[in-house]
Amino acid sequence: MVLPHIATARTRLTVLPPDRAGLMLDFYLRNRDHLSPWEPRRDESFYTLNHWHDRLRDGYSQFFDGSAVQLVALDPQGERVLATCNFTHIVMGMFKACHLGYAVDKTHQGQGLMQEVVAAGIEYLFRERGLHRIMASYMPANERSGALLERLGFEREGRARDYLMINGRWEDHILTALINPAVQD
């Protein structure tokens, strides 16, 4: 398997190697308050270089064992993380599906960047991994996320009560999925 290098109009998507952990640490430090309402509560170790080195090492392994593709959208110079787009829990066989998660830098919110990045990631996963289904969920209060998924063609499949522990409390989520029209068998 070859690491992805996907160009979009404003970014370069790839799987970061562990030696670039400083880029991820910088992204999460800059966006700590911005992302906290939508993510699990983080302890202080999350905001360390060691944590991100280990996490990128694991992400690299998961890419090569086929269980995840954790894409990072870098600026054109490759010096700053603008967004993340993670396809996790990839299951092949008769399921051929995964879960999607994403985050955008607070300075790029509302500019269409997240749609650009996620659309490129979906196209890559459908083409390169042959997935049939990509599932994504969002908290009902996160209207931006719901609108993004709708624009990308995700269909609402239901509502899960107390689905994920977000920022210290159980939160309901809207469940959505996108089916790959090219995979029929």
C-alpha positions in Angstrom: 0.0 0.0 0.0 1.2 3.5 -0.9 0.6 6.4 1.4 -2.0 8.9 -0.1 -0.9 12.3 -1.3 -4.1 13.9 -2.4 -4.2 17.5 -3.7 -7.3 19.6 -3.2 -7.7 23.3 -4.3 -6.3 24.5 -0.9 -4.7 21.6 0.8 -2.6 18.5 0.6 -4.0 15.4 2.3 -1.8 12.6 3.6 -1.2 10.3 6.5 1.4 12.0 8.8 4.4 10.0 9.9 5.3 10.1 13.7 8.2 12.5 13.2 5.7 15.2 12.2 3.8 15.0 15.6 4.5 18.7 16.2 2.1 19.6 13.5 -0.8 17.7 15.2 0.1 19.1 18.6 0.0 22.6 17.2 -3.4 22.0 15.6 -5.0 20.7 18.8 -3.4 23.4 20.9 -4.7 26.1 18.6 -8.1 24.6 18.5 -8.5 23.3 22.0 -11.5 25.6 22.9 -13.0 25.4 19.4 -13.2 21.6 19.3 -14.0 20.9 23.0 -17.8 21.0 22.6 -17.7 18.3 20.0 -15.0 15.9 21.2 -14.3 13.6 24.3 -12.9 15.4 27.3 -9.1 15.4 27.0 -6.6 15.1 29.8 -3.4 17.1 29.6 -1.4 14.2 28.1 -3.4 14.6 24.9 -1.6 18.0 24.5 1.9 16.6 24.5 4.4 15.7 21.8 4.8 12.2 23.1 1.0 11.6 22.8 1.0 12.7 19.2 4.1 10.8 18.3 2.5 7.6 19.6 -0.9 8.4 18.0 0.7 9.0 14.6 2.7 5.9 14.9 -0.5 3.9 15.6 -2.2 5.7 12.7 0.6 4.8 10.4 0.3 1.1 11.4 -3.5 1.2 11.0 -3.1 2.6 7.5 -0.9 -0.4 6.5 -3.0 -3.0 8.3 -6.1 -1.6 6.6 -8.1 -0.7 9.7 -8.0 3.1 9.4 -7.0 6.0 7.1 -6.3 9.1 9.2 -5.8 11.9 6.8 -4.4 15.3 7.7 -5.1 18.3 5.5 -1.9 20.5 5.3 -1.5 23.9 3.9 0.1 24.0 0.4 3.6 24.3 2.0 3.0 21.3 4.2 3.8 23.3 7.4 0.4 23.6 9.1 -2.6 21.3 9.7 -5.8 22.9 8.5 -8.2 20.0 9.1 -8.4 16.3 9.9 -10.4 13.6 8.1 -10.4 10.2 9.8 -11.8 7.0 8.4 -11.7 4.5 11.2 -13.0 1.0 12.1 -12.6 -0.1 8.5 -14.2 -3.5 8.1 -14.0 -5.4 4.9 -15.7 -8.7 4.0 -19.4 -8.5 3.6 -19.6 -5.1 5.4 -17.0 -2.9 3.5 -17.7 0.1 5.7 -16.1 2.6 8.1 -16.7 5.5 10.4 -15.9 9.1 9.4 -14.7 11.8 11.8 -13.4 15.3 11.0 -12.3 18.6 12.4 -11.4 22.0 10.9 -9.2 24.7 12.2 -11.2 27.5 13.8 -9.8 30.1 11.3 -11.1 28.1 8.3 -14.5 27.3 9.6 -17.4 28.4 7.3 -15.2 28.6 4.2 -16.0 25.3 2.6 -12.6 23.8 3.4 -14.1 20.9 5.4 -16.3 19.9 2.5 -13.3 20.1 0.1 -11.2 17.9 2.4 -13.9 15.3 3.3 -15.1 15.0 -0.3 -11.5 14.2 -1.4 -11.1 11.7 1.4 -14.3 9.9 0.5 -13.4 9.7 -3.1 -10.0 8.2 -2.1 -11.6 5.6 0.3 -14.3 4.6 -2.2 -11.7 4.3 -5.1 -8.7 2.9 -3.3 -10.3 0.7 -0.6 -13.5 -0.2 -2.4 -15.7 0.6 0.5 -19.5 0.3 0.2 -20.6 2.5 3.1 -19.2 5.4 5.1 -21.0 6.2 8.3 -20.9 9.5 10.2 -22.7 10.8 13.2 -23.2 14.2 14.6 -24.7 15.9 17.7 -28.1 17.5 16.9 -26.8 20.8 18.2 -23.9 20.7 15.7 -25.9 22.1 12.8 -22.7 22.9 10.7 -21.7 19.2 10.8 -25.2 18.1 9.8 -25.3 20.5 6.9 -21.9 19.4 5.7 -22.9 15.7 5.7 -26.1 16.6 3.9 -24.2 18.5 1.2 -21.9 15.5 0.8 -24.8 13.2 0.1 -25.0 11.4 3.5 -28.5 10.2 4.3 -30.0 10.3 7.8 -30.6 6.8 9.1 -31.7 7.4 12.6 -31.0 8.9 16.0 -28.9 7.1 18.7 -29.7 8.1 22.3 -26.7 8.7 24.6 -24.4 7.5 21.8 -21.0 9.0 22.6 -19.4 10.5 25.7 -18.6 14.1 24.5 -17.0 16.7 26.7 -17.9 14.7 29.8 -21.5 13.8 29.1 -23.5 11.3 27.0 -24.8 12.9 23.9 -27.5 11.8 21.4 -26.3 11.6 17.8 -27.9 11.7 14.4 -26.7 8.6 12.4 -26.0 9.1 8.7 -24.3 7.1 5.9 -23.1 7.5 2.3 -23.3 4.5 0.0 -20.7 4.1 -2.8 -22.7 3.9 -6.0 -19.8 2.2 -7.8 -19.7 -0.9 -5.4 -22.5 -3.2 -6.1 -21.0 -6.6 -5.3 
